[in-house]
Amino acid sequence: MDTTMIKNILGAYGPSGREDKAAEAIKQYIAPYADEVYRDTMGNLIAHKRGTSGKKIMLSAHMDQIGFIVVAIDEKGFLRVARVGGVNPIIATAREVVFENGIKGVTYFENTAKHGVNEATFNELYIDIGCASHEEAEKKVAIGDMAVYVTNYVELGERAACGAMDDRICCAIVAEAMKKMKSEHDVYAVFTVQEEVGCRGGSPAAYAIEPDLNISLDVTGVGDIPECSRMAVSLGCGPTVKVMDSSVIVPPVVRAFIEAAAEEDNIPYQREVLRAGGTDTGAIQRTRGGILSGCISVPTRYIHTPVETVDMKDVDNAVKLLCACLKRKELPRR
C-alpha cells in the first residue's frame, strides 16, 4: 500500500463529531474510483461504485478518533477536559495534543504527589497551552473545542506505530480495495462518524443504503504482548474474521462467506472473539429489519494510545481479503 496515503489519512484531525478534515483526506483517494461520492446528514463519507447484479454490499470503517473536549478554563488558563471516546486517563498524562485550529498543548494531572499517576482520574486532567490567565486562554481555545494526540508514524521493521490506527488504517484499506476490486455488485464504501462514542454513524447510513451485506473493518486486540488477556490473535498472522464482540455475534453464514473467500485465494486469517469492545458491525446488524453483517479486523497492539501498532502484512492481506469477498458472485443469505 501507498505509505504516503496511509500517513495522510492517519494524520488528519478528526475526533468524534469533528471528522471533516479526515473525510477530506480520505475523499481524495477514493474519488477517482467511485461513480459518486457524498456526505450524508450524519456526516458519513460515502463512495458508491455501481454494479450490475442488483445486489448491494456496504463496507464500513470509522473515520473518527478518540480525543478530549474542553469543559472549562480556569483562572490560570489551564483547560479542564472530558474524554471523547475511550481515552485512558493513565495513558493521557504528559502527552502533546493539538486542537483543530493548530493550537498545541500538553497534558498533565493535578495531585500526582498524593496518589501517583496510576490512580489519576479525568477530573484531575488538564491541558496546558502556555497561557497565564483565563482571558489569554479563551482567545485561543473555546469551551467545546476538541483536541487529539499529536503522533508520529514510526516504522518498526514490517510493523508501524501511530495514533489513529483505530480506525484510519481500515479507512486506508477500504480506499485501496476500492481501487483494486472487481465486483459485479453495487459497492458502498462508508467511512462512518462517531463510532468511538457509541457507534452512531453506521446505522443511519445502512438504513438509507439497505445493503444485502455489510462488511465492517476495524482494529482488534491481540494476545501476543506481555501479561495481556488471553486471545488467539497475533500480529503478522493475518487479518481476523470476527466471530463475536460485545455488540454482535456474527451470523455463521457471513463468517463462512468471508472465510471461504480467504481460503479460495490462500489468504491467511485468524478468528477473533473480542470479549470487550463493540464495533459498527453490531449497530448495522440491528438496522431496519436486520442486515447481514460481518467484520474483518486488523490485529493491533496498544489500542487507544498514541502508538497503536499494526503489522503491514496484515494490512496488505486485509486488502486482499476484502477484494476476495467483493468478487464473489453469490452473497450470503439466511
Buried (B, 14 or more C-beta within 10 A) or exposed (E): BEEEBBBBBBBBBBBBBBBBBBBEBBBEBBEEBBEEBEBBEBBBBBBBBEBEBEBBBBBBBBBBBBBBBBEEBEEEBBBBBEBBBEBEBEBBBEBBBBBBEEBEBBBBBEEBEEEEBEEBEBEBBBBBBEBEEBEBBBEBBEEEBBBBBBBEBEEEEEBBBBBBBBBBBBBBBBBBBBBEBEBBBBBBBBBBBBBBBEBBBBBBBBEBBEBBBBBBBBBBBBEBEEEEEEBEBBBBBBBBBBBBBEBBBBBEEBBBBBBBBBEEBEBBBBEBBBEEBBBBBBBBBBBEEEBBBBBBBBBBBBBBBBBBBBBBBBBBBBBBBBBBBBBBEEBBEE
